[in-house]
Amino acid sequence: MIMYAQDYDDRLPDAATWMDDVSPYIKNQDLFHCPQDEWHKYSYAMNSRLGGAKTTGIPEPMLDSVIVLYESDSGRRNASGLLTIADLADPRRHDGGLFFAFAGGRVRGFAADRFPALVRDSAKALRSLPPPARPATTRQPAAGTLPQPGRPAIRIGIPPGRRSAGR
């Protein structure tokens, strides 16, 4: 997520396509599956309140409070939700606990008795932030970065509207 944001003007991917968007940065797609999840191919969901959010808009003290990814029972690729207790995976996969990824890049496991406070603190931190300003145009990666699935690659040195010699 951090590498993606660095290539996209410090913005997180859209919640509806987050797995597709970060896939070029991941060598092994099995990272989207928790080994303790016996029922689903995909084990994680993105906090939909952060889709397209600018990471630089999150003050440093809040980086370890704002939950970006969490373990979910959705089982769908690109799963996202508003991060409520009902959205969390149940049964709990790790000795009664779950793992959460925070905006600052940390991933930590917590016992179930901590979930209400985690979800509340994350929502409270997000409410205190201004709404994310959406870019006026479609996001494109910075020059020299990986092309995104379904998005055109950036051609360096070819003027817009000109075809390459090989076409």
N, C-alpha and C positions, 0 to 999 in steps of 0.2 A: 504494500500500500504506500509506503513512504517513497519507494523508487518511482511508482506511478505518479504520485503527487509532484515529485521533483521534475518530472518530464511534462507535467500539465499545469504549469503556473501555480503550483502549490495547492491544486484542487484534488480532492478525493474523487474516485470514480462514481458514476451514477449508481445508485443502489440497485436499480433494476438490471444492471449489466456488470456488476462489480467483478465477478469471477472471470467473465470474458475479457474484461478490460485489463486485469492484472495477470492473466495467463501468460502473455509473452515474457513476463519477468520471472516466471516459475518454471524450473526444469522438470519437476515431477508433479503431475496433476493429483497425485495421491495426497498432497498437502491439503486438499479440500475435504478430506475424509479423516475423521478421528478414528484411530484403530480400536477404540473402545465402543464405537457405534456399530452394533451388529445388524442394524436394520436398514440403514440408508447409505446411498452412494455419496451424498454430500451432507456434511455435518455442521456447517457454519452458516450464519446469516449476518448481514450487515445492518447496522443501525440506520434505518432509512432517513432519519432526521439529518444524517451527515452526507447524504448523496450529493456530490458536487460542491461540498463545503470547502472553503479555502482553509487549509491547515494553519496558515499564518494568522488567521482570525481567532484562533483558540489561544488565549493567554497561557503562558508557561505554567503557572500554578494549577491550571485545570487539565493539563495534558494527561495526568495520571488519574483523572476522574471521568473523562469522557470515553465511554465505551464505543468502539468502532465495530468490532466483530464479536460474536458470541456463539456458543454452541446452541444448536437449534434442532428440533425434530422435523422440520419442514421436509428435508430430504430432497429439495429442489435445487438445481443449479441456479445461481444468482439470487438465492433466498434473501429476503430483507423483511424487516418489521420495525415497529415503533419501540422495540425493546421494553416489553413488559414482562412480568414474571411468567405469564402464560406463554410467551414466546420462547422461553428457555427450554432446553432439552430436559425431558423427564421420561424415563428415570435418569437420575444424575449419573454421569459416566465415570467419574473418577472418585471412587470411595465417597460417594454422596455429594461431590462437588462438580464444578464446571470451570472451564477456562474462558477468559475474556481477554481481548486485545484492545489496548487503549490508544488514544490519539498520539501519545508520545512515543509509541512503538513497543511498549512493554506488553508482555503476555503473562498473565498470572492466573493461577487456579485459586478458587475460593470455595469454602464449604457453603452448603445450602442456607445456613442461618444468616449468611452475609448478603445473600441476593437482594432482599428488599432494600437494604441501604445502598448497595452498589447501583441498582437501577434508579433509585430516587436521586442519588448524588449526581449521576450522569445526566438525568433529565433536568435537574436543577442547574447544572453547569451550562447545559445547552440553552435553557430559557434565558440565561443572563447574557448570551451572546446576541449580536445583531443578526438578523436573517442573512443567509449567504446571498451575495449578489451573483446572479447567474451571468456568465459571459454572453455577450451579444451574438457571437458566432459560434459555430461548432468548434470544439476544442481540437487542436492538432498538436502532436508531440513536438517538442523542441527538435531542431535539426540534428540529425545523427542518432536519433533514438529509434527504438523498435517500432515498426508499423503495428497498428492495432487491428484486431480482427474486424472485418467489415468497414474499415476506414482506409482511405488511400494512403500509400506511403508518400513521404515527402521526397521529391526529386531535387537533388542539389545540382545547380548549374544549368537547369533547363528553364528558360523563361516560361511563365504561365501561358497556356494556350498553344505551346509548341510541342510537337510530337517528337519522341526520340527517334534516332536514325534506324533503330531495330524494329520499328512498328510498321 
